[in-house]
């Protein structure tokens, strides 16, 4: 142990010395009147991949018709000479019509070789090699470049060219340090592999792990395409309160806080539902919101206390309409974001192109557990079945609750391909319309993919008398110990009494959707700044 502590102490001393060297270099720059932190802007004309794309197209145009030299059967020396001459000829043609570029990014690699050196610059879209010659940028700039550290940010002006090895690069004619990095990046070839540190220092993760950056670029694309899809269907995006007096619309425990100015206790919203329905009452027939919600619950691979939810509501349709919209939107997103409706998650192919399977909750239980709850008479019979199958329940639970517990135990793990689970028990659906033909069930569905619940949808309850009775049942459940039960919302009931048209509504977990479309294994991998326990704890 003593030896290990001594090694750690020595490593920390080395790191401290390296950090001091970087600060000394910054002071030298400042003393020389070249403080990089006084620079306010830099004009970029290209990103790295833009340079490569534009150069390739330009090269194809200028060199059209040129044949590759035939070196078959030549001796090595002759072959080398022919290929070298061909490269020089091609280079002369391209240099006569150069592509001027101005890029900016972080230096991730540097190799100094006397009067000419190479470095690698990383920007938003990727990275590109830069050729740095003393005669091109001047002795003073070249000397400054040689002192630069990995992690420093540069602006580089020059022109694009292709090296003899075939790599499209930039020939630097001017280099400007824009930011001096005072910290040390993780070792290049291993990246940032400490998972906890990746989440805590996402900014370093984005620098070192291109795959991580691509996930968040794709997340942004997913949100953009969701909006495009809904805009094409004439939905209106809105914003509703995050601080509420009554956190309803979902079965979850809220975070609580105090509003000093009003001297009132308030909660962070757990759902978007009740305010969006008020807008349907007000005549906004198609509305949606993408926003953060907060649930005071644990953290695991699929749950974070703060997450992004999208809810939408459409007047004059029902849960069948929501099924059509959902299936169409998932297919659209897969095509736009992944380029195919057959996606892979953790090595398993999931086909979003085929019609999604549809099962009632009772049909799913019958299929996977061999129990037909349509023939179970009452609460007592349901509890007896639960006892026989070692399903834990609470005294307050009814038959509908037991049905849901059986579904969670036996069915969810089987639902890999897209499957709509429909017609839930009324006891677990306090905001949903009853099925006219089966009053003990409601017009509700959940979409499952890869065993995950991807969304939850209703034919929305718009009967204020029925809604008041259901709220009363939820209040009773809360008094009996259910901390996730809803509470009576008098203003929402007043809105229903004004009159809400028949409406279909749905909520989507955006983070889980991003996980699916990016093949990410944990919700923290798709949240830029996930909830983390303080290092002080």
Secondary structure, DSSP 4 states (H G I P E B T S, - for coil): -HHHHHHHHHHHHHHHHHHHHHHHHHHHHHHTT--GGG---------HHHHHHHHHHHHHHHTTTPPPP--TT--HHHHHHHHHHHHHHHHHHHHTT--EEEEEEEEEEEEEETTEEEEEEEETTEEEEEEEEHHHH-HHHHHHHHH--TT-EEEEEEEEEE-TTS-EEEEEEEEEEEE---S-PPPTTT----HHHHHHTHHHHHHH-HHHHHHHHHHHHHHHHHHHHHHHTT-EE----SEESS--SSS-PPPEEEETTTTEEEEE-S-SHHHHHHHHHTT--EEEEEEEEE-----BTTB-SEEEEEEEEEET--HHHHHHHHHHHHHHHIIIIISSSEEEETTEEEESSSPPEEEEHHHHHHHHH---GGG--SHHHHHHHHHHTT----TT--HHHHHHHHHHHHTGGG--S-EEEE--BGGG-TTBPEETTEEEEESEEEEEETTEEEEEEEEB---HHHHHHHHHHHHHHHHTT-TT-----HHHHHHHHH---SEEEEEEEHHHHHHHHHT-SSGGGT-TT-----TT-
